[in-house]
């Protein structure tokens, strides 16, 4: 399935060994589409790694509330200070 996009397409060049290019030519596949998909997957994977790292860092930095601390009581205390 090919996704249609109104985004402007640009060209880029890659360098391959001649033997690999010959094998690609024999297959007759749409290599541009396959390479675009592979690049998207890699970028998505990198983004997901960043999210996972952020979550792990957040968990590492998070502190436990002191024993007996009541969040509802704390909220009431702060609200009562409002003018």
N, C-alpha and C positions, 0 to 999 in steps of 0.2 A: 504494500500500500504506500503510495507516494503522497506526502503532505504538500499541499500547495501553500505557498507563502508569498505575501506581497513584499516581503523584505528584499532589499536589493542584494543580489548575489555578487560576490567578488571572487577573483581568481587568486590562487596561490599555487606554488610549485613545490613538488617534493622530488627528491632524488632517490632512485631505486637502482639496485643492481640490474643489469640487462637481462639476466636469467629470470629474475622475478617478473619483470615487465613482460617478457615473452609468455610466461605462464598465465599472467593476467589476461593478455590478449587472447589466449586460447579459450578462456572461459566465456568471454563475451558478456560479462556482467556490467552493471552500472556501478563502476567503482567509485565515482564521485558520491553517489547516494550512500554507498556503504561506508565510505570514509567519513562523510558528514555524520552519519548515525554513530559511528565509533567515537568520534570527537565529542558529540553530545553526551554519550554515555559516560565518557571519561570526565567531562566537566561536571555532570550531575553527581558522579561518584565523589569527586573532590569537594563539591559543595556539601554533600551529605557528611563527609568526613569532618568538615569544619563544624557542622551542626553538632555532631556527636562529640567532638572535642570540647565545644562550648558547654554542652550539657555535663560532661564529665568534670570540667573545671568548676562549673557552678556547684555540682555536688560536693566536690572536694573543699570548696571555700565556705559552703553553707555551715552555719553553726547550729547546734541544738539549743533550744530554749532552756533557760535555767529551770531546775526542779521547782515545781509549784507555780510557775509563771502562768498567768491566765490572760490570754490574748483579748478576750471580751472585756475584761476589767481594764486592760491597758487602753483599749479603744474608748471606753466610757470616760476614762481619765483625760485623754486628749480632747475628746469632744466637750467635756465640761470646761476646758480652758478657753474655748472659743468665745469671742466677744458676742 
